[in-house]
């Protein structure tokens, strides 16, 4: 749908229009599939924000869980 290669799902239309508009500010954009397990940090951030009512802010370090997830993904043994 993002690449306009398959029919647009009406429920996704609002999001696709926003993405297409943002694409105009870049010289080149390429969309690729990434399995959820390769994007674990992003999914955990979304779940965390939704858990806190859809709006949440944090400082430069972010919440501890995010540091720990990123450390695991990078094979670093440091955890907070």
C-alpha positions in Angstrom: 0.0 0.0 0.0 2.8 2.4 0.8 4.5 1.7 -2.5 1.1 1.9 -4.2 1.6 -1.6 -5.5 -1.6 -3.1 -3.9 -5.1 -1.7 -3.3 -5.4 0.7 -0.4 -7.3 -0.6 2.7 -9.9 2.1 3.5 -9.1 1.8 7.2 -5.4 2.6 6.5 -6.1 5.5 4.1 -5.7 8.3 6.8 -2.3 6.9 7.8 -1.1 6.4 4.2 -2.0 10.0 3.3 0.1 11.2 6.2 3.0 9.0 5.3 2.8 10.0 1.6 2.8 13.7 2.7 5.9 13.2 4.9 7.6 11.3 2.0 7.6 14.6 0.0 10.2 16.1 2.4 12.8 13.4 1.5 14.8 13.0 -1.7 14.4 9.2 -1.6 12.3 6.8 0.4 12.3 3.0 0.5 9.9 0.8 2.4 10.9 -2.7 3.4 9.3 -5.3 5.6 10.8 -5.7 9.1 9.5 -8.6 11.2 8.2 -7.6 14.7 11.1 -9.3 16.5 13.5 -7.1 14.6 11.6 -4.0 15.7 11.0 -5.0 19.3 12.0 -1.6 20.8 9.5 0.3 18.7 6.7 -2.1 19.6 7.6 -1.9 23.3 7.6 2.0 23.2 4.1 2.0 21.6 2.8 -0.5 24.2 4.3 1.6 27.0 2.7 4.8 25.7 -0.7 3.2 25.2 -0.5 1.8 28.7 0.0 5.3 30.0 -3.1 6.7 28.2 -1.6 7.4 24.8 0.5 10.3 26.0 3.8 10.1 27.8 7.1 11.9 27.9 10.6 11.1 29.2 14.0 12.6 29.4 17.0 11.8 27.2 17.7 8.4 28.8 14.1 7.2 28.4 12.5 4.5 30.6 14.7 1.7 31.9 12.9 -1.0 29.9 13.9 0.7 26.6 17.6 0.8 27.6 17.5 -2.8 28.5 15.7 -3.9 25.3 18.2 -2.0 23.2 21.1 -3.4 25.2 19.8 -6.9 24.6 19.3 -6.3 20.9 22.9 -5.0 20.7 24.2 -8.0 22.7 25.4 -5.8 25.5 25.4 -7.2 29.0 24.7 -3.9 30.8 21.2 -3.4 32.3 19.7 -0.8 34.5 
